[in-house]
Amino acid sequence: MKDFFERYQARLEVEDLRRYARILVEDLSGILSGHELVVRLLDEPEREAELDGGMKEALLRNRVLSESETGRLHLPVKYDKKALALITATPSPGRAIHPETAGLLPAFIRLSLEKILMYKINVTDKETGLYNDDYFRTFLRRRLEPRSKPGPGQRPLIPLRLSQEDTHPDLTVLLVEIRDYDRLATQHGRVEAVRALLALAGRLKPPAEGSCCLARLDRGRLALALLKSDLASLEELARQVAIEADVKDLTGPLRLNLAFGLANFPLDFGDEPVSAEADDLRNDGLAEQLLAKAELALNHALVRQGEPVLTYRQVLQFGGRVVQVLPYNRVVINLGRAAGAREGQVFVLNEASPAAEAEVDYKGEVVLFEVREDYALGQVINLRCSISRVTPGDVLVLSRTSLEEPPAGDRAWQGLDQLLGLPDHHRFMVLLAERMEIEEKFALILVRVDGYERYRTTMGHLESDRQLKALSDLLQEDRPADCLTGRFSSDSLALFLPGLGEEEARRLAEGWRDKIKTRLRQTSSFGVIVFPQGTCPRGDLVANAQKALEHAGFFGPASVAVFDAVSLNISGDKRFEAGDWEGAIEEYRKGLELNPRDLNLLNSLGVCYGQRKMLQEALTAFDQVLSLDPDNLMAHFNRGYILAMNGRAEEALESFRRAAALDPENFDVLFHRGRTALDLNLVDEALDSFQRSAGVEDRKPIVFRWLGQALLQAGRREEAVDAFKAAARHDPEDASSLSQLGVLFLERGTDLDVALSLIRQSVTLDPSNGLFRERLGRALTKAGDLKEAEAQYRRAIEMGARGREIFYELGKVVRDLGRPEEARRHFEESLAVDAEFKPAAEALAELKD
């Protein structure tokens, strides 16, 4: 093994142990069952100074040292003679380890360290020491895993709920690439190029480790994934770094030309069409899609001049370019389905500017009539001048207003799809607008080939074209004489049928679907809409037909769906997932116009109002649900949640109690009933709720933290310790539980080392939390490190801590450091917060004496 590690030039550092300490602890837990393990990382010289005599002796002699009185074991963690950490194992009463077993511990530690080193090799880029491509993708998959809930076949609507624990944090991916990295490495050497990459990584790396991942994906490309990040702030950071790299000595003598691409989940996932392939887009699919969107933005940024930063959303808006000019005013553009391009979108066409500051020259507009994965075909319309020449490189900017209505191109233009001999998308939309104006009753049917793109990739373009032509011919066999048929998109056809009502249109679509099953290789799904229907205007018919087709996608391949309230519910849910609450509210309202008694729509509308902080509107919606269905679990839960969120705890608790009576095993119901009861100081009910919710199968780790808080409030401190231990065990990055557990050990008075380690770890996980730093100051004070304690207290005050205790504790520290005048000022600040705070008053009086 040693030769293997030397071949890879791999070494273990303290930072590696910080990343993978869990592996070491898990390996030792088997042989040290019943022991409390505390890992002290020796990442700074002063860390060794904090160790007591027995710990130092264990490190010096490099062997396990046992304290005869307490039974505690001190285990040195060294690799290649370098001290990385010291592990203290404190036994439970009666669980002392046998001396022969203790003799095996160094070997266990060595094996565990080699395991960590192997893991480091597998997940680390050899040149930079950053994470590699494989680990970065694994990080994305792990964070996106809760979003995916497999459900083959029919996928029922899932009622929305208001719950912070049930929402998933935003995940933003930032990719940065050094342009001409290979030329840089050739001119200045590989070592200097890698040094530039590391300097760039250091500028991007956030302070908190647990919620981010920084990796090297390729030679000159870095990737950063951030949880709960502000996309606008990250975009601004990228612009600042780009400027610094170009004009400052960010990397020594080298000036770097950078390009950035950003994408966000779920913000950039709101417009994907529902298809038969949607069931395949699970954990790996979502992670790969998110990375692909960021790569798309980066690739467009790489070819742009003057603008090094591009988000995924901006690709569609500003990233379009003409790639090739075809006969009959047609063009190929560089935007495909992956960039969010869709058939019918209209772009303003501008002259390609030779310089960024040059004034653009408007030429006309381009409407997309066929969109593939990475490119699209468009028709040039509304040319400003008949002799204008469209050339490769011309710029396309997405037109906002043209998305709301069919493009107003030259109506005399007779555009036919060459494969099918039918009107192409643009021509069909022109003809459809004319027919809809004169017909008083009609149906519009969209037909989509299930899994078209996958079939086209597998079988080739010729075979997929034959299948689409066969579908078109089959539909023509039974279509009424006055039916208007056209190509709607690359995988869909559209049929306008005057005079048909809903039942007739449904039967016709079902007949076509069944015939396709028996005669063609590929099944098809149908979305049907009729006019008139309620108050739906004619202008919404095409969009509503697409929603009906998405509705059909919920039932799997070979499905038929007629536009109704459920179609709008599905559309609203998509907007809700994308964070477009206004758009979701509009869809839910339209759905309720069609079916005012739809419980799911009413509940979803209430959830959206809740997200918008519109309390009364949300309560009205939930009350409407309960008036129709008094035993509706989700309405009771959501009503309780919105009331609790607005400080009406007594009413909220009553709603949670009713929900718990309906489903006694529902984690969210029990958990929020417990939180609300604890807010009302109903400790017994809170304990009952948290204990029951901790026992259900789908529990979340956060419940153990709240159980610990309830046990503390009940005065059951030892049980609280066990609860916080469980919280840390189930979620090692739960900084709040680690901090509170450290406080409990601190109060015991016999576990100072353990307390200090836990509280320090909580600050490492969440360095912006002033309360955690205040607690660290208390622990350091008890450990005798007054200078560091003072620093932590001051950092906590800078972060906004203003309690009477922190000024009092800081005053005591500076007093003991020999600065009485400064101590007096802090005691006075404590009394300014609470004039009745006796310890501060007594300390101040002692100074005056």
SETOR-288018 format. One record per residue (C-alpha): residue in one letter; x, y, z. Coordinates in steps of 0.001 Angstrom, whole numbers, plus 500000, padded with zeros to 6 digits. Layout:
! residues N
aXYZ/...
END
This chain:
! residues 849
m500000500000500000/k502859502379500768/d504181502072497222/f500709502734495904/f500358505943497929/e503850507088496973/r503020506556493323/y500099508935493675/q502154511316495836/a499258511286498285/r499647512592501812/l497212513021504647/e496742516524506015/v494686517806508913/e492205519259506415/d491604515742505069/l490784514525508534/r488374517437508963/r486576516337505790/y486458512622506589/a486607512396510383/r483293510543510241/i485058507558508631/l487574507365511470/v484886507675514151/e482670505035512543/d485584502605512255/l486506503036515915/s482925502954517193/g482738499205516683/i485675498387518921/l484955501273521330/s481264500586521791/g479893502543524724/h482586505238524521/e482081508929523757/l484604509883521064/v485948513420520727/v488300514256517831/r490691517186518378/l492259518316515121/l495797519617515457/d495427522168512674/e497269524968514473/p500309524948516802/e498284526371519684/r495927523385519529/e498642521173521058/a499111523752523799/e495459523190524817/l496098519500525548/d496663518316529096/g499689516320530246/g498250512874529481/m497221513900525984/k500616515372525221/e502313512229526484/a500139510071524200/l501173512181521221/l504837512262522192/r505100508512522733/n502712507742519855/r500759505123521761/v497379504753523425/l497344506196526923/s494733505126529496/e493817507222532533/s493619504860535494/e491067506937537427/t488580507781534685/g489235504989532170/r489548507590529400/l491715506669526449/h493866509103524489/l494534507864520964/p497158509716518887/v496329509981515188/k499562510194513207/y500445509438509631/d504016509383508349/k505132510759511724/k502886513795511340/a500415514437514186/l496969515055512737/a494630514715515691/l494064513292519122/i490993511191519932/t489678511009523471/a487379508055524224/t485370508434527428/p483703505166528551/s480209504829529913/p480044503481533492/g481137499845533509/r482268499828529865/a486064500072530233/i487967498474527365/h490161495386527854/p493930496141527688/e494476493618524888/t491763495271522827/a493304498668523494/g496519497353521980/l494723496854518654/l493564500456518410/p496688501858516652/a496272499261513906/f492593500180513533/i493517503840513292/r496180503101510681/l493721501119508543/s491132503848508855/l493637506505507821/e494591504456504774/k490904504179503936/i490640507978504175/l493716508353501999/m492209506026499384/y489014508053499497/k491025511247499112/i492754509835496046/n489418508859494529/v487757512240495074/t490705514617494723/d492275516239491699/k495937515210491703/e497429518577490687/t495361521018492770/g494143518991495760/l490586520196495073/y487690517797494659/n487476516150491248/d484696515839488673/d483313512548490038/y482975513863493580/f481381517100492385/r478675515173490545/t478169512981493614/f477757516120495741/l475050517387493365/r473242514035493335/r473227513803497131/r471793517304497507/l469135516727494849/e468139513251496043/p465217514375498281/r463590516052495273/s463008512709493549/k460196510449494624/p459908507515492222/g456438506693491056/p456215504650487851/g453050504768485793/q450369507229486759/r451663510047488967/p448950511483491210/l448952515107492216/i450672515590495566/p449033518278497748/l451338521156498500/r452227521870502108/l453617524805504037/s456683523596505907/q460257524810506080/e461414521236506707/d459653520012503579/t461200522560501247/h464525521927499568/p467260524545499549/d468327526228496355/l471424524699494778/t473482526991492575/v476329525806490363/l479011528243489219/l481493527164486563/v484577529238485771/e487123528592483052/i490438530233482299/r490383531010478592/d493416529618476772/y494525527621479799/d496644525311477653/r498481528275476114/l499009529658479621/a500522526348480766/t502736526203477681/q504085529742478055/h504497529895481839/g504725526244482777/r502295523775484323/v503251524693487901/e502437528363487336/a499138527486485622/v498095525281488542/r499084528049490947/a496744530370489041/l493924527840489380/l494478527567493133/a494528531341493547/l491259531532491643/a489807528756493821/g490838530617496961/r489005533727495754/l485799531757495125/k485795529500498186/p483104530480500727/p483894530467504470/a481412527680505352/e482535524219504205/g479436522111504814/s477121523832502342/c479477524014499354/c481732521974497116/l484649523382495116/a486141521125492459/r488320521040489378/l486351519574486484/d488860519941483681/r492276521429482995/g491304525074483300/r487774524717484658/l486585524978488272/a483120524304489650/l481479525634492796/a478179524304494174/l476458526335496884/l473358525598498955/k470905528376499845/s472892530909497865/d471688534155496354/l472129533808492609/a472434537571492124/s475161537831494774/l477074534944493252/e476764536539489827/e478154539780491236/l481037537881492876/a481868536307489508/r481965539729487837/q484233541083490569/v486626538127490306/a486722538503486517/i487722542154486889/e490357541376489538/a491853538572487461/d492155540858484440/v493504544046486033/k495030542996489361/d497693540578490511/l495172537962491619/t497600535256490572/g500943537024490682/p502251538220487310/l499575536425485275/r496504538227483986/l493644535800483501/n490793536015481043/l487891534241482735/a484401533131481737/f481632532173484168/g478410530195483788/l475746529865486498/a472633527731486924/n470222527235489818/f467922524489491033/p464928524783491068/l464846528271489469/d466118527040486104/f463882523954486058/g460481525611485845/d459910525455482096/e460780521865481183/p457995520197479239/v456375517143480773/s457047514074478652/a457014510318478837/e460724510504479672/a460147512599482791/d460168509516485006/d463800508945484006/l464878512336485322/r465595511309488868/n468639511852491079/d471319511433488407/g469158513172485800/l468591516288487879/a472258516579488834/e473416516109485245/q470804518570483993/l471858521225486492/l475510520823485537/a474600520815481843/k472708524095482241/a475713525700483943/e477993524333481193/l475671525750478556/a475879529181480180/l479671528884480435/n480069527843476798/h478034530845475656/a480049533123477942/l483279531777476420/v482316532973472939/r480881536331473984/q482970539459473877/g482955541954476732/e480644539992479072/p482391537175480956/v479459536133483189/l476265534488481998/t473450532747483867/y471404529961482345/r468363532238482039/q470412534832480166/v471442532310477505/l467950532303476023/q467539536050476451/f470858537301475090/g472942534337473928/g471315533653470551/r473399533814467383/v472726532928463769/v474865529905462899/q473843529270459297/v471632531003456738/l469330528713454713/p467182529386451619/y463734531007451906/n464622533268454832/r465334530395457197/v468204530279459684/v469881527866462067/i470491529370465523/n472644528200468419/l469777527851470927/g468065524521471461/r465752522840473905/a468592522649476441/a468685526464476555/g464905526718477052/a464074527453473415/r460561526449472322/e458642526456469068/g456859529772468515/q459346531956470404/v460263535186468664/f463659536897468727/v464729540365467632/l467440540053464979/n470331542528465164/e473473543088463123/a476568541439464603/s478574544348466067/p482305544393465319/a482910545970468745/a481040545742471993/e480405549496472077/a479152549679468496/e475480550487467970/v473412547438466952/d471525547441463684/y467948546068463853/k467137543770460938/g463852542093461828/e462581539118463811/v463069535355463864/v460343532908464919/l461340529349465852/f459460526586464090/e461562523535464994/v463697523110468091/r466219520336468666/e468309519651471740/d471166522035470947/y470010524085467952/a466829525392466342/l465442526345462951/g463834529742462591/q461950531795460013/v463015535399459432/i459944537650459539/n459196541382459624/l462381542359457796/r462969546064458211/c464291546276454680/s463686543779451868/i467332543898450852/s468674543296454371/r471148540441454471/v471115538014457384/t474619536728458078/p476124534158460464/g476975535790463764/d473947538093463820/v472657538569467353/l469270537346468621/v467531538877471644/l464408537211473018/s461300539315472437/r459143539559475572/t455867540705474035/s455890538261471158/l455689535301473564/e452162536345474535/e450605535970471060/p451311534293467724/p453966536112465676/a452601538593463195/g454633537629460150/d453802537824456466/r450426536043456215/a450905535481452519/w453891533268453177/q453018529634452484/g455308527625454790/l455063523847454447/d456862521194456447/q458872519338453812/l458630515978455585/l454877515933456195/g453555518207453490/l451603520095456174/p451816523716457335/d454863524154459544/h454564525734462974/h454579529351461848/r452132528850458990/f449833526721461158/m449719529422463844/v448809532035461224/l446029529863459792/l444840528859463265/a444461532504464310/e442317533156461248/r440089530085461781/m439586530670465508/e438241534168464816/i435393532916462620/e434430529616464301/e432037529674467287/k432633526069468372/f435732523954467826/a438329521607469327/l442113521819469229/i444075518562469658/l447834518285470131/v449427514890469432/r452923514110470733/v455038511081469904/d456012509505473237/g459769509379473812/y460467510974470425/e463927512353471206/r465082509111472787/y463741507112469835/r465418509516467400/t468747509125469189/t468460505330469300/m467010504602465844/g468335507569463867/h466771510517462065/l465515508586459048/e463575506047461102/s462093508672463436/d461062510755460414/r459328507699458948/q457436507173462207/l456310510813462320/k455198510607458675/a453289507391459450/l451565509125462365/s450575512039460138/d449182509701457489/l447226507709460086/l445609510842461485/q444585511965458002/e442578508744457513/d439907509705460037/r440105513476460208/p437002515471459250/a437114517233455916/d437278520708457406/c440098519803459856/l443218521973459769/t446383519951460481/g449913521245460970/r453247520491462572/f453296522034466032/s456843521105467083/s459572518590466354/d457624515785468072/s454044517069467909/l451202517656465448/a448167519908465892/l444618519459464612/f441930522168464542/l438436520636464301/p435480523035463834/g432118522098465335/l433384519427467761/g432365519349471416/e434303517814474307/e432929514248474138/e433292514039470365/a436874515329470532/r437732512914473347/r436338509910471451/l438210510932468309/a441490511264470251/e440988507931472040/g440245506225468732/w443434507603467217/r445414506587470297/d444168502972470114/k444814502747466384/i448357504063466852/k449002501347469472/t448167498600467007/r449745500001463849/l452806502065464799/r455971501383466756/q455717504532468832/t452708505392470991/s451363508949471142/s449667511096473776/f446879513609473179/g445993516948474738/v442476518155473927/i440790521527474450/v437411522762473239/f435869526183472776/p433810527580474353/q434779526418477850/g433922528581480833/t435488532012480591/c438698530866478835/p439442533407476060/r440377532361472547/g443860533780472983/d444642531200475716/l443614528157473691/v447016527166472317/a448702527515475718/n445865525576477362/a446153522807474761/q449834522476475731/k448786522262479394/a446376519473478471/l449275517667476784/e451370518073479950/h448358516711481867/a448406513632479635/g452089513167480497/f451049512540484113/f449324509329483053/g452275507888481162/p452572506963477454/a449496506576475204/s447297508871477299/v444513511305476499/a443735514345478641/v441064516976478094/f441920520422479421/d440290520956482793/a440985522182486315/v443584519436486866/s445540520690483839/l445755524108485464/n446667522495488787/i449625520751487153/s450677523962485420/g450382525871488702/d452482523284490525/k455251523700487941/r455278527434488505/f455227526911492266/e458274524623492013/a460065527348490054/g459301529938492750/d456839531814490508/w454116532179493138/e452237534905491272/g452051532711488183/a450965529724490286/i448200531767491938/e446932532805488508/e446798529174487330/y445038527957490494/r442468530747490229/k441744529843486623/g441354526215487668/l438848527170490369/e436818529045487764/l436373525680486042/n435823523709489270/p435209525843492387/r435039522713494583/d438425521266493658/l440073520598497030/n443607520319495696/l443356523641493870/l441987525375496968/n444743523918499131/s447456524862496616/l446074528386496356/g446226528679500140/v449846527476500165/c450776530133497584/y449061532826499637/g450995531544502639/q454287531866500763/r453315535434499867/k452540536173503571/m448866536851502686/l447428535446505919/q443730536115505530/e443572534922501922/a445415531710502873/l443082531009505816/t440047531615503602/a441301529051501090/f441986526408503764/d438621527081505413/q436934526510502052/v438653523134501829/l437479522199505328/s433933523305504611/l433875520789501737/d435958518108503489/p436176518514507292/d438692515642507532/n441169517014504999/l444552516386506637/m446577518772504478/a444184521682504996/h444337521264508782/f448135521069508651/n448588524033506319/r446101526101508312/g448068525375511479/y451362526194509791/i450223529552508455/l448758530478511855/a451961529491513654/m454017531458511138/n451961534538512005/g452212534214515782/r448749532764516440/a450078529726518288/e446897528726520194/e444832528515516980/a447702526804515176/l447982524126517867/e444281523337517558/s444699522759513809/f447749520555514363/r445847518541516974/r443041517887514491/a445556516860511845/a447286514511514329/a443936512898515151/l443487512161511434/d447007510757510921/p448802509884514189/e451946508726512306/n452522511784510113/f455956513222510876/d455294516820509810/v452034516998511732/l453575515616514923/f456729517690514598/h454930521004514126/r452434520177516842/g455436519689519131/r457089522964518106/t453889524923518614/a453184523280521980/l456722524110523100/d456194527754522089/l453142527742524381/n455154526094527175/l453020522942526959/v456086520828527590/d454347517486528124/e452460517717524837/a455619518860523058/l457581515916524444/d454872513482523415/s454835514926519883/f458610514905519433/q459020511400520873/r456323510033518579/s457679511858515521/a461199510583516303/g459840507049516058/v458172507251512638/e459850505775509604/d460264509010507592/r461565511123510470/k463974513975509834/p467119514481511978/i465961517918513129/v463390516284515431/f466139515141517824/r467326518720518271/w463806519854519193/l463336516843521442/g466492517914523246/q465137521448523639/a461869520116525083/l463726517848527516/l465814520820528630/q462663522823529212/a461319519909531268/g464492519871533378/r465566516413532155/r469116517369531248/e470705513916530928/e467961512796528554/a468495516053526651/v472168515134526257/d471148511832524662/a468724513630522323/f471359516122521152/k473827513258520679/a471243511561518449/a470794514810516514/a474545515075515918/r474773511389515029/h472013511613512419/d473241514961511080/p476924515644511875/e476560519133510378/d473801520187512794/a475748523064514298/s472947524066516658/s472791520623518287/l476570520423518581/s476660523839520226/q473879523027522698/l475450519653523487/g478722521428524205/v476935523781526607/l475466520810528488/f478899519202528803/l480270522569529910/e477669522771532671/r478607519295533899/g482001520673534820/t483791517377534167/d483765517360530352/l485493520623529493/d487576519128526680/v484518517537525084/a482511520740525477/l485226522892523922/s485616520523520969/l481864520408520249/i481330524150520518/r484388524871518384/q483033522454515761/s479689524298515719/v481490527582515040/t483447525949512224/l480190524748510643/d478399528078511088/p480971530859511567/s478340533605511159/n476322532585514242/g476968535006517101/l475367532755519748/f477749529902518921/r480724532251519250/e479391533533522570/r479238529964523836/l482749529328522556/g483888532347524532/r482398530846527699/a484116527509527076/l487458529168526386/t487112531217529562/k486629528058531599/a489618526509529830/g491732529526530827/d492318530851527299/l491203534415528052/k492687536091524981/e490882533776522579/a487710534069524679/e487852537845524378/a488259537562520605/q485212535297520328/y483058537583522504/r483997540574520381/r483202538696517161/a479800537756518592/i479062541397519452/e480110542439515941/m477549539936514630/g474768541561516651/a474822539846520056/r473492542346522613/g472427540246525619/r473245541222529170/e475320538050529661/i477752538658526812/f478723542132528039/y479047540748531568/e481213537800530464/l483391540047528286/g483802542410531224/k485008539571533439/v487521538444530818/v489084541869530279/r489069542434534048/d491052539231534571/l493393540334531762/g494192543419533826/r492065546092532082/p489657547282534806/e488523550486533072/e487458548603530003/a485778545972532194/r483794548722533943/r482448549893530577/h481286546399529666/f479549545891533031/e477744549185532467/e476689547980529004/s475273544828530618/l473260546916533090/a472059549151530250/v470427546057528764/d468988544930532121/a469304547286535075/e468282544473537460/f471040542084536366/k472646541413539750/p475979539770538670/a476921542801536567/a475949545201539344/e478063543290541867/a481042543119539514/l480794546851538884/a480602547539542623/e483742545456543237/l485635547526540665/k484558550780542313/d485724549474545685/
END
